[in-house]
């Protein structure tokens, strides 16, 4: 038995080992896999390794090849290494027109990065530039390194690139479930309501659906981009034949799928301090839920075969994107999300924040948006006030600008 041979496992098995090791050592800081950036730190410049291209016919002991100048073995070659990161686009990357479905279709948070190559790697996979990806249940000549951080990383999942931690918390999920599915008496405290008058506000997910129904000519396909927990998609399923809901948050999509499959979902409303109330979201049983498909995705890196919708909804997503112009440009052109004659329903409060969007990418007016949407005409705009409840005495009051854009029938890719 070659005791120093690397193991070949899938991602789940690697994570299971991390959990076992953490429990075995009774560690307050959990073990985890390395990240893509950490793999770059381990590297010794652009020097590659020894065991690739079937040089040794299979895996060899981890110390069989010499360590690099940083005293790390097997940074490259022998076996691939699973990373915590979901496979994601690098800044400034664009798909090659001759091979546009290799990477982009896997920006779905269902594929994890593997780095370093293996004993069988050749060509571009046997280089420092190799950046590959597989679904976590695959066994693909891949092993793993474990990391034990001094500061705990705030939690293992904090190291995952491609995960928006703000929108992956249970507290945020509960807030959005209440905003999308809560009745008025559940969102606004009846006792306080008797003493003061709340401002008149809309239910934003329903208001967006109504704009689509009002302005869309075709009644076949709708894309709800940034669908959150899905209320708009469910409302549209009454009228349209196919609805695709996409959101960056796995937690939001899981909730939407649960509602689709079971019709109900219990969540928690924060009332005051430690006081909380259990509430159940209920889907109208008359809604044709089979018409909806919910997927995790990145609004700036959508597959090119996702196109030609009668309507696209982009509700309060724009000012949470790193490069909003990329998303807007994707609406038009040869592979445009919106078909010729179709509409884009967009809402935005223009509440830009540098932690989401660099200031040089901020769009500050309808004109700024229109300068990008060169295939579209603005056909409607209105102000929609709505509220997000944090607890019974604290609300966020937002006035979002709703615009409806129609793609010209004569529009062509330039």
C-alpha positions in Angstrom: 0.0 0.0 0.0 1.4 3.4 -1.0 0.5 5.3 2.1 1.4 8.7 0.8 -0.7 8.4 -2.4 -3.4 11.1 -2.9 -7.0 10.1 -2.5 -9.4 10.5 -5.4 -12.8 11.8 -4.1 -15.7 13.9 -5.1 -16.4 17.3 -3.6 -18.9 16.0 -1.1 -16.5 13.4 0.2 -13.8 16.1 0.6 -16.2 18.3 2.6 -17.2 15.3 4.7 -13.6 14.7 5.6 -13.3 18.4 6.7 -16.3 18.0 8.9 -15.0 14.8 10.4 -11.6 16.3 11.0 -13.1 19.4 12.7 -15.2 17.2 15.0 -12.4 14.8 15.7 -10.1 17.6 16.9 -13.0 19.4 18.6 -11.9 22.5 16.7 -13.8 25.8 17.2 -12.5 26.8 13.7 -13.8 24.4 11.0 -11.5 22.8 8.5 -12.4 23.6 4.8 -11.0 23.2 1.3 -8.7 25.8 -0.2 -10.0 28.5 -2.4 -8.9 29.5 -5.9 -7.0 32.5 -4.6 -5.3 30.4 -2.0 -4.1 27.9 -4.7 -2.5 30.9 -6.4 -0.7 31.7 -3.2 0.8 28.2 -3.0 2.1 28.4 -6.5 5.8 29.0 -7.4 5.4 31.6 -10.2 4.6 29.9 -13.5 6.5 26.7 -12.8 4.5 23.6 -13.4 5.0 20.1 -12.0 6.3 16.7 -12.8 3.4 14.2 -12.9 1.2 15.0 -15.9 0.8 13.7 -19.4 0.8 10.1 -18.2 4.5 10.5 -17.3 4.2 8.0 -14.5 1.1 6.2 -15.7 -1.0 7.1 -12.7 -1.0 8.9 -9.3 2.3 8.7 -7.3 3.1 9.6 -3.7 2.7 13.2 -2.9 6.4 13.6 -2.1 7.5 11.7 -5.3 8.0 15.0 -7.1 10.1 17.7 -5.5 8.4 20.5 -3.5 8.3 24.0 -5.0 10.3 26.9 -3.6 7.5 27.6 -1.1 7.9 24.0 0.2 4.5 22.8 -1.1 4.1 19.4 -2.9 1.8 18.6 -5.7 0.5 22.1 -6.3 0.3 21.0 -9.9 -0.1 17.5 -11.4 -0.8 14.2 -9.8 -4.5 14.9 -9.0 -6.8 17.9 -9.4 -7.7 19.8 -6.3 -11.3 20.6 -5.3 -11.9 24.3 -4.3 -14.5 25.8 -2.1 -15.4 28.3 -5.0 -18.2 27.8 -7.3 -17.1 28.1 -10.9 -17.6 31.8 -11.9 -16.6 34.3 -14.5 -13.4 36.3 -14.0 -13.6 40.1 -14.2 -13.5 41.2 -17.8 -14.0 37.7 -19.3 -16.3 37.1 -22.3 -17.2 33.8 -24.0 -15.4 33.0 -27.2 -17.9 33.1 -30.1 -16.6 29.8 -31.4 -17.1 28.0 -28.1 -19.7 30.0 -26.2 -21.2 27.2 -24.1 -18.1 25.7 -22.4 -17.8 28.0 -19.4 -20.9 30.2 -19.4 -23.4 27.4 -19.0 -21.6 26.3 -15.8 -21.8 29.7 -14.0 -24.8 28.1 -12.2 -23.4 27.5 -8.7 -23.8 23.8 -9.4 -20.1 23.4 -10.5 -17.0 23.7 -8.3 -13.6 24.8 -9.4 -10.8 22.2 -9.7 -7.2 23.3 -10.1 -3.8 22.0 -10.7 -4.3 19.3 -13.3 -3.7 15.5 -12.8 -1.3 12.8 -13.9 -3.4 12.4 -17.1 -3.6 16.1 -18.0 -2.2 17.2 -21.3 -2.4 20.3 -23.5 -4.0 23.4 -21.9 -5.1 21.4 -18.9 -1.4 20.7 -18.1 -0.5 24.3 -17.5 -0.7 27.0 -14.8 -3.6 28.6 -16.7 -5.9 25.5 -16.4 -9.1 26.5 -14.6 -11.6 23.6 -14.7 -15.0 22.8 -13.2 -17.2 19.8 -12.4 -20.3 19.0 -10.5 -19.6 18.1 -6.9 -20.7 14.5 -7.2 -18.2 13.6 -9.9 -15.0 11.7 -9.3 -12.5 13.2 -11.7 -8.9 12.3 -10.7 -9.4 15.0 -8.0 -8.1 15.1 -4.5 -8.1 18.0 -2.0 -6.1 20.1 0.4 -7.5 21.2 3.7 -7.2 24.7 5.2 -7.4 25.7 8.9 -7.7 29.4 9.1 -6.4 31.4 12.1 -9.4 33.7 12.2 -12.0 31.2 11.1 -13.0 33.0 7.9 -16.2 34.0 9.7 -17.4 30.5 8.6 -16.4 28.0 5.9 -18.9 29.3 3.3 -17.5 32.8 3.5 -14.6 31.7 1.3 -16.9 30.7 -1.6 -16.6 33.1 -4.5 -19.9 33.2 -6.3 -22.0 33.3 -3.1 -23.7 36.5 -2.1 -23.6 36.1 1.7 -25.9 39.1 2.3 -28.7 37.2 0.5 -27.9 33.8 1.8 -28.9 34.5 5.4 -32.1 33.1 7.0 -32.9 36.6 8.2 -32.8 38.0 4.6 -34.8 35.1 3.3 -37.5 35.7 5.9 -37.7 39.4 5.1 -38.2 38.6 1.4 -40.7 35.9 2.0 -42.8 38.4 4.0 -42.4 41.1 1.3 -43.4 38.7 -1.5 -46.0 36.5 0.3 -47.2 38.3 3.4 -50.7 39.6 3.7 -51.2 43.3 4.7 -52.1 42.4 8.3 -48.9 40.3 8.5 -46.6 43.0 7.1 -48.2 46.0 9.0 -48.8 45.6 12.7 -52.6 46.0 13.3 -52.1 47.5 16.8 -49.8 50.2 15.5 -52.0 50.6 12.4 -54.8 51.9 14.6 -52.8 54.8 15.8 -51.0 56.0 12.7 -51.5 55.8 9.0 -48.9 53.9 7.0 -48.1 55.4 3.5 -49.9 53.8 0.6 -47.5 51.3 -0.9 -47.7 48.7 -3.6 -46.8 45.0 -3.4 -43.8 45.3 -5.8 -43.7 41.6 -7.0 -47.4 41.9 -8.0 -47.0 45.4 -9.5 -44.2 44.1 -11.8 -46.4 41.2 -12.9 -49.2 43.5 -13.7 -46.9 45.7 -15.9 -45.9 42.6 -17.9 -49.5 41.6 -18.4 -50.4 45.1 -19.4 -47.6 45.7 -22.0 -46.5 42.3 -23.3 -47.9 41.3 -26.7 -46.7 37.8 -26.8 -48.0 35.4 -24.0 -45.5 32.6 -24.3 -42.3 33.1 -22.4 -41.2 35.4 -19.6 -37.9 35.6 -17.8 -37.9 36.9 -14.2 -34.3 37.9 -13.7 -33.6 38.4 -10.0 -36.8 36.6 -9.0 -35.9 36.3 -5.3 -38.5 34.0 -3.7 -40.7 33.9 -6.8 -43.9 35.8 -6.3 -43.8 37.6 -9.6 -43.1 34.3 -11.5 -46.1 32.7 -9.8 -48.4 35.6 -10.7 -47.2 35.4 -14.3 -48.0 31.7 -14.5 -51.7 32.6 -14.6 -51.3 34.2 -18.0 -48.0 33.0 -19.6 -47.1 29.5 -20.8 -43.5 29.4 -19.6 -41.8 31.4 -16.9 -38.1 31.1 -16.0 -37.1 32.5 -12.7 -33.4 33.1 -12.1 -31.7 34.5 -8.9 -28.1 34.6 -7.6 -29.2 33.4 -4.2 -29.4 29.6 -3.7 -31.4 30.1 -0.6 -34.0 32.2 -2.4 -34.3 29.7 -5.3 -34.6 26.8 -2.8 -37.5 28.6 -1.2 -39.2 29.3 -4.5 -38.8 25.7 -5.6 -40.3 24.5 -2.3 -43.3 26.7 -2.8 -43.7 25.4 -6.3 -43.6 21.8 -5.2 -45.5 22.0 -2.0 -47.6 25.1 -2.2 -46.7 26.3 1.3 -43.6 27.3 3.2 -43.3 28.3 6.8 -41.0 31.2 7.7 -40.4 33.6 10.6 -41.4 37.2 11.0 -39.3 39.3 13.3 -41.5 41.3 15.6 -39.3 43.0 18.3 -36.1 42.0 19.9 -36.3 38.2 20.4 -40.0 38.1 19.6 -40.8 36.2 16.4 -44.0 34.9 14.7 -44.3 31.9 12.5 -46.1 32.6 9.2 -46.9 30.4 6.3 -46.6 31.5 2.7 -49.4 30.0 0.6 -49.5 29.7 -3.2 -52.9 30.1 -4.8 -53.8 26.5 -5.8 -55.3 27.7 -9.1 -51.8 28.8 -10.3 -50.3 26.5 -12.9 -47.0 26.0 -11.1 -45.7 23.5 -13.7 -45.2 26.4 -16.1 -42.4 27.8 -13.9 -38.7 26.8 -13.8 -36.5 28.2 -11.1 -32.7 28.3 -11.5 -29.7 29.8 -9.8 -27.8 32.1 -12.1 -25.7 35.3 -12.5 -27.5 38.2 -14.3 -24.1 39.2 -15.7 -23.1 35.7 -17.0 -26.2 34.0 -18.4 -26.0 31.2 -21.0 -26.2 32.4 -24.6 -28.9 29.9 -25.4 -31.2 31.7 -22.9 -32.9 34.1 -25.3 -36.0 35.3 -27.2 -38.4 36.0 -24.3 -41.6 37.9 -24.8 -40.9 39.8 -21.6 -38.1 40.1 -19.1 -38.5 41.4 -15.6 -35.6 43.0 -13.9 -36.9 44.2 -10.5 -34.5 46.1 -8.3 -31.6 44.1 -9.5 -29.6 46.7 -11.5 -28.0 48.5 -8.6 -26.8 45.3 -7.0 -24.7 44.2 -10.1 -21.0 44.8 -10.4 -21.4 45.8 -14.1 -25.0 46.6 -14.8 -24.2 47.5 -18.4 -23.3 43.9 -19.1 -26.8 42.8 -18.0 -28.5 45.5 -20.0 -26.5 44.7 -23.2 -27.6 41.1 -22.8 -31.2 42.2 -23.5 -30.4 42.9 -27.1 -28.4 41.7 -30.0 -28.4 38.3 -31.8 -28.7 36.3 -28.6 -30.8 38.9 -26.8 -32.9 37.9 -23.8 -35.8 40.0 -25.2 -37.1 39.0 -28.6 -37.9 41.6 -31.2 -41.3 43.2 -30.3 -40.8 42.0 -26.7 -40.6 44.1 -23.6 -38.3 44.7 -20.6 -39.9 45.7 -17.4 -37.4 47.2 -15.1 -37.5 48.8 -11.6 -34.7 50.5 -9.8 -34.4 52.9 -6.9 -30.9 53.9 -8.2 -29.6 53.1 -4.7 -26.0 52.4 -5.7 -23.5 51.1 -3.1 -19.8 50.7 -3.7 -19.7 47.3 -2.1 -21.9 46.0 -4.9 -21.0 48.3 -7.9 -17.9 50.3 -8.5 -18.9 54.0 -8.8 -17.7 54.3 -12.4 -20.4 51.8 -13.4 -23.3 53.6 -11.7 -26.2 54.6 -13.9 -28.0 57.6 -12.6 -30.9 58.3 -15.0 -33.3 56.8 -17.5 -31.1 58.4 -20.2 -28.1 56.5 -18.9 -30.1 53.3 -19.3 -31.5 54.2 -22.6 -28.0 54.9 -24.0 -27.2 51.2 -23.4 -30.6 49.8 -24.6 -30.0 51.0 -28.2 -32.5 48.4 -29.6 -35.3 49.6 -27.3 -37.8 52.4 -27.0 -39.1 53.6 -23.7 -42.9 53.2 -23.7 -43.9 53.7 -20.1 -42.5 54.9 -16.7 -44.0 55.4 -13.3 -43.0 55.6 -9.6 -43.8 52.7 -7.4 -43.5 53.1 -3.6 -43.1 49.9 -1.5 -41.9 48.8 1.9 -39.6 46.1 3.3 -40.3 45.3 6.9 -37.3 44.7 9.3 -39.5 44.4 12.4 -42.8 45.8 13.6 -41.4 49.3 14.2 -38.9 49.5 11.5 -39.5 49.6 7.7 -37.5 50.5 4.7 -39.5 52.9 2.5 -38.4 52.8 -1.1 -39.7 54.6 -4.2 -38.5 52.6 -7.2 -38.7 53.9 -10.8 -40.5 51.4 -13.1 -39.8 51.6 -16.8 -41.1 49.5 -19.7 -38.9 49.2 -22.8 -40.0 47.7 -26.1 -37.5 46.1 -28.4 -37.9 47.4 -31.9 -39.0 44.9 -34.6 -36.3 46.2 -36.8 -33.5 45.8 -34.3 -30.5 43.8 -35.4 -27.1 43.0 -33.9 -24.6 45.7 -34.8 
